[in-house]
């Protein structure tokens, strides 16, 4: 199931005054399955809120998604094997496709707030596959897995971010496994960033 909704009110954000009037829309995926995403969209978030036993595959096929006030792709829930090198949520870069994700981040205002740090941010283990390309432009983290592990099995990625381009942030647990593909990562000097090109805290 897929439905369109305004960005959830409980995801409070501290955003620049110039963006206060931005009306974001969220495309929410609630059911396991395969979803092909193509075309351009601005001020949109792709959100995955699937059941704990659901596998989700997002195929990026010529997608250009921009979200100026939060993560452009946010995975909140789905099945999570929680073993290094394993995942049930996949971002597939379709063969021959060129994709671009431009995203921001959220700041926790209260202890119970959901905090999304990356242009692509997942709260469960995440895998990246395929033979297409992906450019990520982020004002904070590039691609982040907050809990669980990240596995890269293909694709050509160019990640420019204000902090860590690739970040597996669960201290002592998060493992980054790379079996195939190419990653070009850089912290943007203009942002005053001091991040690591690759940061894996497990």
N, C-alpha and C positions, 0 to 999 in steps of 0.2 A: 504494500500500500504506500502511496505517495500523496501527501497533501501540502498545500501552501498555507502559510500562516504568517502573521506579523512576528517579528523577533520577540521571544518570550520576555515578559516584563520582569521576571525574577532574575534574569541575567543582567544585573546592573553593571553599568560600565561608566568609567570616567573617560570622557572623550573630549577632544578639542572643541572649542566653542564653534568653530566653523562647521563641525559635523553634527551639532546638536539637532538640526532639523532633518537629518537623514532618516528616511523611512525604509528600513531593511525589510526584506521578505525572506522567509525560511522555507525551503523545500525539504520537508521531513519524510524520511523513509522509516517505516515502522515494521516492515515485514522482510524477512530474509529473502534473498534472490539476487538476480543480476540486473544492474541498472546502467544503461548507456547514456552518457552525458556529453552533449555537443552544443556548439554555439556559444554566443557571448551573453553575459549577464552582469549587471553592475548592482551593487548594494543587495546582494543575495548571498545566503548561506545554504549549503547543502548539509543537512543534519541527519545523522543516523541514530535512531532511537528504537532499536530492534530488541527482541526478547533475548534472554540470556542463552538460548539454545539456537540462535539464528546465525547463519553465515550470510555475509553481504559482500557482493563484488560490485565496485563502482568502476565502470569502463569509461575512461576519459578519451574521447574521440574527437579532437578538434575543439576542446573546451577552453573558454577564456572567462574565468569567473573572478569577480572583484567584490570584496567586502571590506569597506573602509573602517568599520567599527568593531569587527570581531573576526574570528576564524572564518575563512571562506569554505572550508570543509571541516566539520566538527563531528566526531564519532563519540557519542555518549554511551551507547550500550549495544552489545551484540555478544555472541559467544567468544570466550577468551580461553584458549588452552593453557595460557600462562606457563609455557615452556619455551625456552630460547629456540628460535628458528621456526616456531609454529605460530599460526594465526588463522583467524576465521573471517577477518575483515581485510579485503584486498582492494587496493587501487591498481587497476590495470591500465597501462598506457598502450592504447590500440596501435597496431602495426602501422607505421608510416604517419602517425598523427603527431601534431604539434599542439601542446597544451600549455596554458599559462594560468597560474593561480596567484592572485594578489590579495593578501590578507593582512589583518591587524590582530589585535589581542584584546582580552578583557582583563579588568583589574578587579580583584575581590574587594568589595566594599564591606561585606560582613563575612563572618567565618563560614557561614553555610552557602555562600555564593559559589557558583560554578566559575572557575578560573580557566580560561583558554589562552594559552600563551603563544600558540603558533598559527601561521597562516593556514596550515593543515594541522589539526590537533586531534588526537585520539586518546580516550580514556581507557582503551583496551588495546591489546596487541594488534599490530598493523603490518601488513605485507604489501610490498610494491613489486609489480610484475610487468611484463610486456616488453615491446621493442620500440615504442614511440618515445617522444621526448616530453619533458616537463620543465618549464621555467617557473620558479617560485620567487616572488618578491614579497618580503615580509618586513614589517617595522620592528618586530621582536624576534621570536623564534621562527625558523623556517618550517620544517616538518618535525612535529613533536609527538612522542608517545609518553603520556604522563604516568601511566601505570602499565606494566607488562613489557613487551619487547617489540622491537622493530626488525623486520627482515626485508632485505632488498634482493630480489631475484631477477632483475632486469631493468631495462630502460636507461635513458640518458637524461640526467637531471642537472640543472644549473640553478643553484639555490643561493640567492642573495638576501641577507637578513641583517637586522639590527643587533641580533644576539646570535645564539648558536644556530647555524643552518640545519644541522641534524642533531636532534636532542632526544635521548632516551633518559627521562629525568627521575625515575624512581630510584632513589639512592640505595646502592647495594644490591639492587635487583635487576634494573633495566639493562638488557643486553641488545646490542646492535649486531646483526649477522648480515654479511654481504656476500652473496654467492655469485652474482653476475651483475652486469650493467656498469654504468659510468656515473660518477658524481663529481660535479664541480661545485665547490662551496666557498663562499667568501662572506666575511662580516663587512658590512658597508661602512666605510670610514665616515661618510657624511652623517651617519646616525650616531657617531661617537661610540660605536659598539666595541666591546671587549670580549666577545664571545669566542668559543672554540669552533673550528671548522666542523669537527665531529665531536660530540659530547655523549659518552655512554657511561652511565653511572653504576652499571653492574659489571 
